[in-house]
């Protein structure tokens, strides 16, 4: 089920609500990110010195609302339904219109909530929304080759391996190659087992 109101987006899954971040999320977000620092830092860019500050989070909320309004990005927090616990976030970014009609998917989940199905539900909801409501044709995602959990999640969610991007992103302070995946609205490629070691 999809609900869109003035500068609000809510996607509902069986276990979670996906919505734009709000200032009232700051403490829970900071706590979740700090608790999961060791779990996340191998897969993410280096965090800035003011990363957890209220001001930095305010900028994050402002950017989220502005980019959603412009439909250049869908930055959503994943909130567990039964207790309103923030479990992670998912962002469809770099939304490109015209002949491309595509976007890039990124996500993170708190260590305590990994492998419980929340991110799988979130990816399916964002993909469905992207294809049916904002008319995208292609959603791309990239992950480190050794991130088997993320690769498995993408493959389980209908993404197919497409290749390797050399020095794609700076992760943990150094340039790292990533494996590329894509999910197509009208995919005729069939199942693929390709990958790199």
N, C-alpha and C positions, 0 to 999 in steps of 0.2 A: 504494500500500500504506500502511495506517495502523497505527501501533502506539501504544497508550496504556498506560502503567504508572502506578504511584504517582507523582503529581506530575511526570510526564514525558510529553511528546508529541513524536513524531517523524513528520514527513510526508516521504515520499521522492518525488523527481522523477527524471527521467532523469539530470540533471546535478548535482542538489543534495540536501542534507538540510536540512529545516527543523526547528528545535528551539528550546526555551526557552533564553534566555541563561544563561551560567554565569560565575562570577567569573574563571575562567581565560580568558575571552574579552576581558577588559578591555583589555589592551595592543593586541591586534589590532583591536578596535573603535575605540579611540582613534586609532590610526594611520590606519585607513581613513577615519574622519570628518575628521581633520585634513588628510589628503591631498586629500579631496574637498570641502573647505570652500567654495571659490569656486563649485564645481559645484552644491552643495546650498543655499547660503544664500539664493538668490533664491526658493526654494520652501518655506522652513521658517521657523518662529518664531525669534526671536533666541535664541542660546544663552546660558545663564547663565554668570557668571564661573567657577564651579566645575564646569562641564559635563564636563570630562575627568577630574576627580578620581576617585580610587579609591572614596572615600566616596559620591559621586554615582552611580557605576556600581553599587556595592553596593546602594544604594536602588533602582536600576533592576531589578536581579536579584530583589530581595525583592518589588517590586511585580509583576514578571512572574509569579513563582511564586504569589503570593497571588491575583492576578486570574485565572490559569488554574485554580487550585483552586476559586475561586468561580464559574468559567465566566462571568466578566464581560468577559474579554478573552483573546485568543490572541496574545501577543507573541512572535514567532518570529524567530530569526536565520537567515539563508540562508547555508549553508556549502557551498562547492563540493566535490563528492565526491572528485575526483582528487588534491587537495592540502590539504584541510581549510581552505581560505582562506575567511574571512568576506567575503562580497561585498555584503551588504546586510541589510535586515530588512523584515518585513511584519507588520502588526498588524491583527487584527480586533478592534475596540474597541467600547465602548458596546453590548455585547450585551444586547438587550432581549427579555424573555420575554413570555408571555401572548399577548394578541391581536396584538402587533407581530412577534415572532419575527424580529428583524432585528439587524444590526450594521453598523458603519462600518469600511471598509477604508482603511488608510494604509500607505505603504511608502517606502523610500529604497534607492538602490543606489550603490555607490562608482563614481566617475567611470570608472575603468579597466574596469568590468564592465558599463557601460550598453550597451544595444542588442545584447547577446549572447544574449538569450533566457532568462536566469536569472529575471528578474522575471515574465515571462510564465508560466513553469513554476510559480513560487511562487504567483501569483494563482490559477491553475487548481487547484492542490492545496488551497489554503485555501478556495476556493469549493466544491469537491467535498466537503471535510471538513465545511464549515458546513452544506451542504444534506443530506448523507447521514448524518452522525454526530451533529450537535447540533441537527438539525431546524429550521434557520432557513429562512425563506421569502424573505427579502430581504436583499441586501447592498448598502450604499450606499457611494459614494466621491465625493470632491470634489477638484477641481484648479483651479489658476488658468487662466483662459481662454487665456492665451498659452503655456501649457505643452503644446505640440503633441505632444511625445513621450509624456507621461503620458495625454493624451486618446486618442492612437492606441493605446496599450497597453490602456487600459480597453475601448475599442471592439473591439479584436482579441480581448479576453478575454470578450466576451459582455455587457459593460455597455452600457446604452443611455442616451443623453442625456435628462435630465428637466427641466432648467431652470437658473435662476441664483439663487444665494443672495447677497444684497447684504451687504457687510461681514461675511462669514462667519467669517474667521479673521484674526488678526494675523500677517502674514508680513513678515519683514525690518523689523519695528517699526511697520508701519502696517496698518490694517484693509483687507482686500482681498476683493472679491467673488469667488466661485468658481462654476464650472459643476458641476452635480450629475449624477451617473450612478447607475444601479442595475442589479443583476443579480437576476432573480427566478427562484426554483426552477421555477415553472410560468409561463413567460413566453409570452403569446399576442400580444404587441405587434408582433411581426415586426421587421424591420430598420428603423432610423431613421437619417436623415442630418442631423437637426436640429443646430444649433449656433449660437454667436454669434461675431461677429467681434471 
